[in-house]
Amino acid sequence: MFRDRETSRVLIKKAYPLQQKIHYLKHVIGGIFLTTFLFCHHSSLASTSPQLPSPRHIHGTVVTVRSSSFKGEGLRARKEKEPEKKKRRMSLLFLLQILFFFCLISAPSTTDAWGKEGHFMVCKIAEKYFSEKTKEAVQDLLPEIANGDLASVCSWPDEVRFRYRWSSPLHYINTPGLCNYLYSRDCHNPTGQQGMCVVGAINNYTNQLYSYGDSKNTYNLTESLMFLSHFVGDVHQPLHVGFEADEGGNTIIVHWYRRKTNLHHVWDVSMIETAMKDFYDNDLNTMIDAIKLNITDDWSDELNKWENCQNKRATCANDYASESIKLSCSYAYKDVEQDSTLQDDYFYSRYPVVEKQIAKAGVRLAIILNHIFDAGTSYKMSSLFLQKE
């Protein structure tokens, strides 16, 4: 059932889109050019500095100087030049320190919602349960850099959120410190614009994708697909529906074992990394297969509940958000204070929630996309999941 380790490495490599590699390469090349410029500039300064004429040749006349006198003058000249050389060395050191700082701050951030691994798993699970028509439509819409793999671009919205600044509030929902979610109260951006939250985004991009195949469509459906796939993952991360006061746990500083971080990052990244290391030998593909096995075995009797949705054309995103805020209160925030140290007790009691939420997100993404691209399908989705194994 499990794929070989080489295949796993290929899949993990695909999880980091080409755009991210190009972005990082630009910083490396920029650093090289800046370093070259600094050294060349320093050399230029040194070569254009005033030079004392040779004591033996002044205006073309050979001057005879006693060796003792020449030695003394040379010593004085060296003493006069030493402070100038020291200043140049200090200037160069200062410029190199600036370069080092520039490289640090310009390196791409590694903190994303669910982390790249989490989003990769969500989309990889969903791909498993696409109908044939859905698979064809998704392949048609994917950008060339995806190489036909939706999972490889599931983190794309995190990479563009600072270029598409309007999209930043679409990754989360904040409640006013309450353990319940209301669309009318909570789904808005910081300026109060209604619908600008992860639930509004899921519904919006779902509706856009329904125009697939319509010659009058004006949407960029490639971006719609990538945004939708990502946001379905986000809404299932409990702290993406968290409290406004602590920004979904971002301002709650904790120690994950010995490492200082924040509570949001623990749920986005740290628990997944720890589970991969402790349970799956750092093999992402093995972890995905284990979750798929749980879907068809341990959680098979829950699939109908995961599928149920009052509005089949839109989504059950409101229900997903309500589930997440309850999990935030019951698990993520529970027994956590500023400067808490979270260790085995927290990890072993919370990680099953993380794994199940990733599974739900993958299943529900498949449900949404199958409804969009294969609306005429008569089978129940739960039957499809069981047949796929």
TORKOL-4160 file (C-alpha; in steps of 0.2 Angstrom, whole numbers, padded with zeros to 4 digits, m for minus):
389
<pt num="1" X="0000" Y="0000" Z="0000"/>
<pt num="2" X="0014" Y="0012" Z="0004"/>
<pt num="3" X="0024" Y="0019" Z="m0010"/>
<pt num="4" X="0043" Y="0018" Z="m0010"/>
<pt num="5" X="0054" Y="0031" Z="m0001"/>
<pt num="6" X="0060" Y="0039" Z="m0018"/>
<pt num="7" X="0043" Y="0042" Z="m0023"/>
<pt num="8" X="0039" Y="0050" Z="m0007"/>
<pt num="9" X="0054" Y="0062" Z="m0009"/>
<pt num="10" X="0048" Y="0067" Z="m0027"/>
<pt num="11" X="0031" Y="0071" Z="m0020"/>
<pt num="12" X="0038" Y="0081" Z="m0005"/>
<pt num="13" X="0049" Y="0090" Z="m0018"/>
<pt num="14" X="0033" Y="0094" Z="m0028"/>
<pt num="15" X="0025" Y="0102" Z="m0013"/>
<pt num="16" X="0036" Y="0117" Z="m0015"/>
<pt num="17" X="0031" Y="0126" Z="m0030"/>
<pt num="18" X="0043" Y="0132" Z="m0043"/>
<pt num="19" X="0038" Y="0150" Z="m0039"/>
<pt num="20" X="0045" Y="0148" Z="m0022"/>
<pt num="21" X="0061" Y="0142" Z="m0029"/>
<pt num="22" X="0063" Y="0156" Z="m0041"/>
<pt num="23" X="0058" Y="0169" Z="m0027"/>
<pt num="24" X="0072" Y="0162" Z="m0016"/>
<pt num="25" X="0085" Y="0161" Z="m0031"/>
<pt num="26" X="0082" Y="0179" Z="m0034"/>
<pt num="27" X="0087" Y="0183" Z="m0017"/>
<pt num="28" X="0103" Y="0173" Z="m0018"/>
<pt num="29" X="0108" Y="0181" Z="m0035"/>
<pt num="30" X="0104" Y="0198" Z="m0028"/>
<pt num="31" X="0115" Y="0194" Z="m0013"/>
<pt num="32" X="0129" Y="0189" Z="m0025"/>
<pt num="33" X="0128" Y="0204" Z="m0035"/>
<pt num="34" X="0127" Y="0215" Z="m0020"/>
<pt num="35" X="0143" Y="0207" Z="m0013"/>
<pt num="36" X="0152" Y="0209" Z="m0029"/>
<pt num="37" X="0147" Y="0227" Z="m0030"/>
<pt num="38" X="0153" Y="0230" Z="m0012"/>
<pt num="39" X="0170" Y="0222" Z="m0016"/>
<pt num="40" X="0172" Y="0231" Z="m0032"/>
<pt num="41" X="0168" Y="0247" Z="m0025"/>
<pt num="42" X="0180" Y="0245" Z="m0011"/>
<pt num="43" X="0194" Y="0240" Z="m0023"/>
<pt num="44" X="0189" Y="0256" Z="m0033"/>
<pt num="45" X="0191" Y="0267" Z="m0018"/>
<pt num="46" X="0208" Y="0259" Z="m0014"/>
<pt num="47" X="0214" Y="0261" Z="m0032"/>
<pt num="48" X="0209" Y="0279" Z="m0033"/>
<pt num="49" X="0216" Y="0285" Z="m0016"/>
<pt num="50" X="0230" Y="0298" Z="m0017"/>
<pt num="51" X="0247" Y="0289" Z="m0019"/>
<pt num="52" X="0263" Y="0297" Z="m0013"/>
<pt num="53" X="0276" Y="0298" Z="m0027"/>
<pt num="54" X="0291" Y="0286" Z="m0026"/>
<pt num="55" X="0305" Y="0293" Z="m0016"/>
<pt num="56" X="0317" Y="0289" Z="m0030"/>
<pt num="57" X="0308" Y="0297" Z="m0044"/>
<pt num="58" X="0301" Y="0315" Z="m0043"/>
<pt num="59" X="0298" Y="0324" Z="m0059"/>
<pt num="60" X="0308" Y="0312" Z="m0069"/>
<pt num="61" X="0324" Y="0315" Z="m0058"/>
<pt num="62" X="0332" Y="0301" Z="m0050"/>
<pt num="63" X="0335" Y="0305" Z="m0032"/>
<pt num="64" X="0348" Y="0296" Z="m0021"/>
<pt num="65" X="0342" Y="0293" Z="m0004"/>
<pt num="66" X="0352" Y="0286" Z="0010"/>
<pt num="67" X="0346" Y="0269" Z="0016"/>
<pt num="68" X="0343" Y="0274" Z="0034"/>
<pt num="69" X="0333" Y="0290" Z="0028"/>
<pt num="70" X="0322" Y="0280" Z="0016"/>
<pt num="71" X="0319" Y="0267" Z="0029"/>
<pt num="72" X="0313" Y="0280" Z="0041"/>
<pt num="73" X="0302" Y="0289" Z="0029"/>
<pt num="74" X="0294" Y="0272" Z="0024"/>
<pt num="75" X="0290" Y="0268" Z="0042"/>
<pt num="76" X="0282" Y="0285" Z="0044"/>
<pt num="77" X="0272" Y="0283" Z="0028"/>
<pt num="78" X="0266" Y="0266" Z="0034"/>
<pt num="79" X="0261" Y="0273" Z="0051"/>
<pt num="80" X="0251" Y="0287" Z="0042"/>
<pt num="81" X="0242" Y="0274" Z="0031"/>
<pt num="82" X="0238" Y="0262" Z="0044"/>
<pt num="83" X="0223" Y="0272" Z="0051"/>
<pt num="84" X="0216" Y="0275" Z="0034"/>
<pt num="85" X="0217" Y="0256" Z="0030"/>
<pt num="86" X="0209" Y="0252" Z="0047"/>
<pt num="87" X="0195" Y="0264" Z="0042"/>
<pt num="88" X="0192" Y="0255" Z="0026"/>
<pt num="89" X="0192" Y="0238" Z="0034"/>
<pt num="90" X="0179" Y="0244" Z="0046"/>
<pt num="91" X="0169" Y="0251" Z="0032"/>
<pt num="92" X="0169" Y="0235" Z="0023"/>
<pt num="93" X="0165" Y="0225" Z="0038"/>
<pt num="94" X="0150" Y="0236" Z="0041"/>
<pt num="95" X="0144" Y="0234" Z="0023"/>
<pt num="96" X="0146" Y="0216" Z="0024"/>
<pt num="97" X="0135" Y="0216" Z="0040"/>
<pt num="98" X="0122" Y="0225" Z="0031"/>
<pt num="99" X="0122" Y="0213" Z="0017"/>
<pt num="100" X="0120" Y="0198" Z="0030"/>
<pt num="101" X="0106" Y="0207" Z="0038"/>
<pt num="102" X="0098" Y="0210" Z="0020"/>
<pt num="103" X="0099" Y="0191" Z="0016"/>
<pt num="104" X="0091" Y="0187" Z="0033"/>
<pt num="105" X="0076" Y="0198" Z="0031"/>
<pt num="106" X="0074" Y="0194" Z="0012"/>
<pt num="107" X="0073" Y="0175" Z="0014"/>
<pt num="108" X="0056" Y="0168" Z="0011"/>
<pt num="109" X="0045" Y="0165" Z="0026"/>
<pt num="110" X="0042" Y="0147" Z="0030"/>
<pt num="111" X="0027" Y="0150" Z="0041"/>
<pt num="112" X="0011" Y="0146" Z="0032"/>
<pt num="113" X="m0007" Y="0141" Z="0036"/>
<pt num="114" X="m0007" Y="0122" Z="0040"/>
<pt num="115" X="0011" Y="0123" Z="0033"/>
<pt num="116" X="0015" Y="0117" Z="0016"/>
<pt num="117" X="0014" Y="0099" Z="0022"/>
<pt num="118" X="m0003" Y="0101" Z="0029"/>
<pt num="119" X="m0010" Y="0109" Z="0013"/>
<pt num="120" X="m0001" Y="0096" Z="0002"/>
<pt num="121" X="m0009" Y="0082" Z="0012"/>
<pt num="122" X="m0027" Y="0090" Z="0010"/>
<pt num="123" X="m0026" Y="0091" Z="m0008"/>
<pt num="124" X="m0017" Y="0075" Z="m0011"/>
<pt num="125" X="m0031" Y="0066" Z="m0001"/>
<pt num="126" X="m0044" Y="0076" Z="m0011"/>
<pt num="127" X="m0036" Y="0070" Z="m0028"/>
<pt num="128" X="m0039" Y="0052" Z="m0023"/>
<pt num="129" X="m0057" Y="0054" Z="m0023"/>
<pt num="130" X="m0060" Y="0065" Z="m0039"/>
<pt num="131" X="m0072" Y="0058" Z="m0051"/>
<pt num="132" X="m0066" Y="0056" Z="m0069"/>
<pt num="133" X="m0075" Y="0072" Z="m0075"/>
<pt num="134" X="m0068" Y="0081" Z="m0060"/>
<pt num="135" X="m0050" Y="0075" Z="m0063"/>
<pt num="136" X="m0051" Y="0081" Z="m0081"/>
<pt num="137" X="m0058" Y="0098" Z="m0077"/>
<pt num="138" X="m0044" Y="0100" Z="m0063"/>
<pt num="139" X="m0031" Y="0095" Z="m0075"/>
<pt num="140" X="m0037" Y="0107" Z="m0088"/>
<pt num="141" X="m0037" Y="0122" Z="m0075"/>
<pt num="142" X="m0020" Y="0118" Z="m0067"/>
<pt num="143" X="m0005" Y="0130" Z="m0071"/>
<pt num="144" X="0009" Y="0122" Z="m0081"/>
<pt num="145" X="0021" Y="0122" Z="m0066"/>
<pt num="146" X="0009" Y="0110" Z="m0057"/>
<pt num="147" X="0013" Y="0096" Z="m0069"/>
<pt num="148" X="m0004" Y="0090" Z="m0066"/>
<pt num="149" X="m0003" Y="0089" Z="m0047"/>
<pt num="150" X="m0016" Y="0100" Z="m0038"/>
<pt num="151" X="m0006" Y="0096" Z="m0022"/>
<pt num="152" X="0009" Y="0105" Z="m0028"/>
<pt num="153" X="0000" Y="0122" Z="m0029"/>
<pt num="154" X="m0011" Y="0121" Z="m0014"/>
<pt num="155" X="0001" Y="0133" Z="m0004"/>
<pt num="156" X="0001" Y="0146" Z="m0018"/>
<pt num="157" X="m0012" Y="0157" Z="m0010"/>
<pt num="158" X="0001" Y="0159" Z="0005"/>
<pt num="159" X="0015" Y="0164" Z="m0007"/>
<pt num="160" X="0005" Y="0178" Z="m0015"/>
<pt num="161" X="m0005" Y="0185" Z="0000"/>
<pt num="162" X="0008" Y="0199" Z="0002"/>
<pt num="163" X="0006" Y="0203" Z="m0017"/>
<pt num="164" X="m0012" Y="0201" Z="m0017"/>
<pt num="165" X="m0014" Y="0210" Z="0000"/>
<pt num="166" X="m0033" Y="0210" Z="m0002"/>
<pt num="167" X="m0033" Y="0191" Z="0000"/>
<pt num="168" X="m0025" Y="0191" Z="0017"/>
<pt num="169" X="m0041" Y="0192" Z="0027"/>
<pt num="170" X="m0048" Y="0177" Z="0017"/>
<pt num="171" X="m0037" Y="0165" Z="0026"/>
<pt num="172" X="m0046" Y="0166" Z="0043"/>
<pt num="173" X="m0060" Y="0171" Z="0054"/>
<pt num="174" X="m0059" Y="0180" Z="0070"/>
<pt num="175" X="m0073" Y="0179" Z="0083"/>
<pt num="176" X="m0075" Y="0192" Z="0098"/>
<pt num="177" X="m0068" Y="0179" Z="0111"/>
<pt num="178" X="m0084" Y="0168" Z="0109"/>
<pt num="179" X="m0084" Y="0149" Z="0105"/>
<pt num="180" X="m0097" Y="0151" Z="0092"/>
<pt num="181" X="m0097" Y="0158" Z="0074"/>
<pt num="182" X="m0109" Y="0169" Z="0065"/>
<pt num="183" X="m0107" Y="0174" Z="0047"/>
<pt num="184" X="m0115" Y="0191" Z="0049"/>
<pt num="185" X="m0105" Y="0195" Z="0065"/>
<pt num="186" X="m0088" Y="0187" Z="0061"/>
<pt num="187" X="m0086" Y="0186" Z="0042"/>
<pt num="188" X="m0078" Y="0203" Z="0037"/>
<pt num="189" X="m0060" Y="0211" Z="0035"/>
<pt num="190" X="m0052" Y="0223" Z="0047"/>
<pt num="191" X="m0061" Y="0237" Z="0038"/>
<pt num="192" X="m0078" Y="0229" Z="0040"/>
<pt num="193" X="m0081" Y="0223" Z="0023"/>
<pt num="194" X="m0094" Y="0209" Z="0024"/>
<pt num="195" X="m0089" Y="0192" Z="0016"/>
<pt num="196" X="m0071" Y="0195" Z="0017"/>
<pt num="197" X="m0066" Y="0179" Z="0027"/>
<pt num="198" X="m0062" Y="0161" Z="0024"/>
<pt num="199" X="m0080" Y="0156" Z="0023"/>
<pt num="200" X="m0084" Y="0170" Z="0011"/>
<pt num="201" X="m0069" Y="0166" Z="0000"/>
<pt num="202" X="m0074" Y="0147" Z="m0001"/>
<pt num="203" X="m0092" Y="0152" Z="m0006"/>
<pt num="204" X="m0086" Y="0165" Z="m0019"/>
<pt num="205" X="m0073" Y="0154" Z="m0027"/>
<pt num="206" X="m0085" Y="0139" Z="m0028"/>
<pt num="207" X="m0098" Y="0150" Z="m0037"/>
<pt num="208" X="m0084" Y="0156" Z="m0049"/>
<pt num="209" X="m0079" Y="0138" Z="m0053"/>
<pt num="210" X="m0097" Y="0134" Z="m0058"/>
<pt num="211" X="m0094" Y="0145" Z="m0073"/>
<pt num="212" X="m0081" Y="0132" Z="m0080"/>
<pt num="213" X="m0086" Y="0128" Z="m0098"/>
<pt num="214" X="m0096" Y="0144" Z="m0100"/>
<pt num="215" X="m0089" Y="0154" Z="m0115"/>
<pt num="216" X="m0095" Y="0170" Z="m0106"/>
<pt num="217" X="m0084" Y="0167" Z="m0091"/>
<pt num="218" X="m0073" Y="0181" Z="m0086"/>
<pt num="219" X="m0065" Y="0174" Z="m0070"/>
<pt num="220" X="m0047" Y="0167" Z="m0069"/>
<pt num="221" X="m0053" Y="0150" Z="m0065"/>
<pt num="222" X="m0035" Y="0143" Z="m0062"/>
<pt num="223" X="m0033" Y="0155" Z="m0048"/>
<pt num="224" X="m0051" Y="0151" Z="m0042"/>
<pt num="225" X="m0046" Y="0133" Z="m0041"/>
<pt num="226" X="m0030" Y="0136" Z="m0031"/>
<pt num="227" X="m0038" Y="0148" Z="m0019"/>
<pt num="228" X="m0053" Y="0137" Z="m0016"/>
<pt num="229" X="m0042" Y="0121" Z="m0013"/>
<pt num="230" X="m0031" Y="0131" Z="m0001"/>
<pt num="231" X="m0045" Y="0139" Z="0009"/>
<pt num="232" X="m0055" Y="0123" Z="0012"/>
<pt num="233" X="m0039" Y="0118" Z="0021"/>
<pt num="234" X="m0038" Y="0134" Z="0031"/>
<pt num="235" X="m0055" Y="0133" Z="0038"/>
<pt num="236" X="m0052" Y="0116" Z="0045"/>
<pt num="237" X="m0037" Y="0122" Z="0055"/>
<pt num="238" X="m0045" Y="0126" Z="0071"/>
<pt num="239" X="m0036" Y="0142" Z="0075"/>
<pt num="240" X="m0040" Y="0149" Z="0058"/>
<pt num="241" X="m0057" Y="0152" Z="0067"/>
<pt num="242" X="m0050" Y="0159" Z="0083"/>
<pt num="243" X="m0051" Y="0174" Z="0094"/>
<pt num="244" X="m0049" Y="0192" Z="0088"/>
<pt num="245" X="m0039" Y="0197" Z="0104"/>
<pt num="246" X="m0025" Y="0185" Z="0101"/>
<pt num="247" X="m0026" Y="0184" Z="0082"/>
<pt num="248" X="m0030" Y="0166" Z="0082"/>
<pt num="249" X="m0016" Y="0161" Z="0094"/>
<pt num="250" X="m0003" Y="0171" Z="0085"/>
<pt num="251" X="0001" Y="0182" Z="0100"/>
<pt num="252" X="0001" Y="0168" Z="0112"/>
<pt num="253" X="0019" Y="0164" Z="0115"/>
<pt num="254" X="0023" Y="0146" Z="0120"/>
<pt num="255" X="0037" Y="0134" Z="0120"/>
<pt num="256" X="0034" Y="0118" Z="0109"/>
<pt num="257" X="0045" Y="0107" Z="0119"/>
<pt num="258" X="0061" Y="0118" Z="0119"/>
<pt num="259" X="0057" Y="0129" Z="0104"/>
<pt num="260" X="0050" Y="0146" Z="0107"/>
<pt num="261" X="0035" Y="0149" Z="0095"/>
<pt num="262" X="0017" Y="0154" Z="0096"/>
<pt num="263" X="0001" Y="0144" Z="0098"/>
<pt num="264" X="m0005" Y="0147" Z="0080"/>
<pt num="265" X="0012" Y="0140" Z="0073"/>
<pt num="266" X="0010" Y="0125" Z="0084"/>
<pt num="267" X="m0006" Y="0120" Z="0075"/>
<pt num="268" X="0000" Y="0126" Z="0058"/>
<pt num="269" X="0016" Y="0117" Z="0058"/>
<pt num="270" X="0024" Y="0110" Z="0074"/>
<pt num="271" X="0012" Y="0096" Z="0077"/>
<pt num="272" X="0013" Y="0090" Z="0059"/>
<pt num="273" X="0032" Y="0091" Z="0060"/>
<pt num="274" X="0033" Y="0081" Z="0076"/>
<pt num="275" X="0021" Y="0068" Z="0070"/>
<pt num="276" X="0031" Y="0065" Z="0054"/>
<pt num="277" X="0047" Y="0063" Z="0064"/>
<pt num="278" X="0040" Y="0052" Z="0078"/>
<pt num="279" X="0027" Y="0042" Z="0069"/>
<pt num="280" X="0031" Y="0042" Z="0050"/>
<pt num="281" X="0050" Y="0043" Z="0049"/>
<pt num="282" X="0049" Y="0060" Z="0041"/>
<pt num="283" X="0040" Y="0052" Z="0026"/>
<pt num="284" X="0025" Y="0063" Z="0020"/>
<pt num="285" X="0018" Y="0050" Z="0009"/>
<pt num="286" X="0017" Y="0037" Z="0022"/>
<pt num="287" X="0008" Y="0050" Z="0033"/>
<pt num="288" X="m0005" Y="0053" Z="0019"/>
<pt num="289" X="m0008" Y="0034" Z="0016"/>
<pt num="290" X="m0011" Y="0032" Z="0035"/>
<pt num="291" X="m0024" Y="0046" Z="0035"/>
<pt num="292" X="m0032" Y="0038" Z="0020"/>
<pt num="293" X="m0033" Y="0022" Z="0029"/>
<pt num="294" X="m0041" Y="0030" Z="0043"/>
<pt num="295" X="m0054" Y="0037" Z="0032"/>
<pt num="296" X="m0059" Y="0020" Z="0025"/>
<pt num="297" X="m0058" Y="0011" Z="0042"/>
<pt num="298" X="m0059" Y="0021" Z="0058"/>
<pt num="299" X="m0069" Y="0036" Z="0051"/>
<pt num="300" X="m0080" Y="0027" Z="0038"/>
<pt num="301" X="m0096" Y="0028" Z="0048"/>
<pt num="302" X="m0093" Y="0047" Z="0049"/>
<pt num="303" X="m0092" Y="0050" Z="0030"/>
<pt num="304" X="m0111" Y="0053" Z="0028"/>
<pt num="305" X="m0110" Y="0067" Z="0041"/>
<pt num="306" X="m0094" Y="0075" Z="0033"/>
<pt num="307" X="m0104" Y="0075" Z="0017"/>
<pt num="308" X="m0120" Y="0082" Z="0023"/>
<pt num="309" X="m0123" Y="0100" Z="0017"/>
<pt num="310" X="m0139" Y="0110" Z="0017"/>
<pt num="311" X="m0134" Y="0120" Z="0002"/>
<pt num="312" X="m0126" Y="0108" Z="m0011"/>
<pt num="313" X="m0123" Y="0122" Z="m0024"/>
<pt num="314" X="m0113" Y="0132" Z="m0012"/>
<pt num="315" X="m0104" Y="0124" Z="0002"/>
<pt num="316" X="m0105" Y="0119" Z="0020"/>
<pt num="317" X="m0092" Y="0132" Z="0024"/>
<pt num="318" X="m0102" Y="0139" Z="0038"/>
<pt num="319" X="m0103" Y="0122" Z="0046"/>
<pt num="320" X="m0084" Y="0120" Z="0044"/>
<pt num="321" X="m0081" Y="0136" Z="0053"/>
<pt num="322" X="m0093" Y="0132" Z="0067"/>
<pt num="323" X="m0084" Y="0115" Z="0070"/>
<pt num="324" X="m0067" Y="0124" Z="0070"/>
<pt num="325" X="m0071" Y="0137" Z="0083"/>
<pt num="326" X="m0077" Y="0123" Z="0094"/>
<pt num="327" X="m0061" Y="0114" Z="0092"/>
<pt num="328" X="m0051" Y="0129" Z="0096"/>
<pt num="329" X="m0060" Y="0131" Z="0112"/>
<pt num="330" X="m0060" Y="0113" Z="0117"/>
<pt num="331" X="m0042" Y="0109" Z="0112"/>
<pt num="332" X="m0031" Y="0123" Z="0105"/>
<pt num="333" X="m0034" Y="0136" Z="0118"/>
<pt num="334" X="m0038" Y="0124" Z="0133"/>
<pt num="335" X="m0025" Y="0125" Z="0147"/>
<pt num="336" X="m0014" Y="0136" Z="0137"/>
<pt num="337" X="m0007" Y="0153" Z="0144"/>
<pt num="338" X="0006" Y="0165" Z="0139"/>
<pt num="339" X="0024" Y="0157" Z="0140"/>
<pt num="340" X="0016" Y="0139" Z="0142"/>
<pt num="341" X="0027" Y="0125" Z="0138"/>
<pt num="342" X="0018" Y="0112" Z="0127"/>
<pt num="343" X="0025" Y="0094" Z="0127"/>
<pt num="344" X="0019" Y="0076" Z="0126"/>
<pt num="345" X="0002" Y="0079" Z="0135"/>
<pt num="346" X="m0003" Y="0092" Z="0123"/>
<pt num="347" X="0004" Y="0084" Z="0108"/>
<pt num="348" X="m0004" Y="0067" Z="0111"/>
<pt num="349" X="m0021" Y="0074" Z="0116"/>
<pt num="350" X="m0022" Y="0086" Z="0101"/>
<pt num="351" X="m0013" Y="0078" Z="0087"/>
<pt num="352" X="m0028" Y="0066" Z="0083"/>
<pt num="353" X="m0038" Y="0082" Z="0080"/>
<pt num="354" X="m0025" Y="0089" Z="0068"/>
<pt num="355" X="m0025" Y="0072" Z="0058"/>
<pt num="356" X="m0044" Y="0071" Z="0057"/>
<pt num="357" X="m0046" Y="0089" Z="0052"/>
<pt num="358" X="m0034" Y="0086" Z="0038"/>
<pt num="359" X="m0044" Y="0071" Z="0032"/>
<pt num="360" X="m0060" Y="0081" Z="0033"/>
<pt num="361" X="m0053" Y="0095" Z="0023"/>
<pt num="362" X="m0047" Y="0083" Z="0009"/>
<pt num="363" X="m0064" Y="0073" Z="0009"/>
<pt num="364" X="m0074" Y="0089" Z="0008"/>
<pt num="365" X="m0063" Y="0097" Z="m0005"/>
<pt num="366" X="m0066" Y="0082" Z="m0016"/>
<pt num="367" X="m0085" Y="0083" Z="m0012"/>
<pt num="368" X="m0086" Y="0102" Z="m0017"/>
<pt num="369" X="m0076" Y="0099" Z="m0033"/>
<pt num="370" X="m0086" Y="0084" Z="m0038"/>
<pt num="371" X="m0102" Y="0094" Z="m0036"/>
<pt num="372" X="m0095" Y="0108" Z="m0047"/>
<pt num="373" X="m0087" Y="0098" Z="m0061"/>
<pt num="374" X="m0098" Y="0082" Z="m0061"/>
<pt num="375" X="m0115" Y="0088" Z="m0055"/>
<pt num="376" X="m0124" Y="0074" Z="m0064"/>
<pt num="377" X="m0116" Y="0060" Z="m0054"/>
<pt num="378" X="m0129" Y="0050" Z="m0045"/>
<pt num="379" X="m0118" Y="0040" Z="m0033"/>
<pt num="380" X="m0116" Y="0045" Z="m0015"/>
<pt num="381" X="m0099" Y="0052" Z="m0011"/>
<pt num="382" X="m0096" Y="0040" Z="0004"/>
<pt num="383" X="m0098" Y="0025" Z="m0008"/>
<pt num="384" X="m0085" Y="0033" Z="m0019"/>
<pt num="385" X="m0073" Y="0034" Z="m0005"/>
<pt num="386" X="m0075" Y="0016" Z="0000"/>
<pt num="387" X="m0073" Y="0010" Z="m0018"/>
<pt num="388" X="m0057" Y="0020" Z="m0021"/>
<pt num="389" X="m0048" Y="0009" Z="m0008"/>
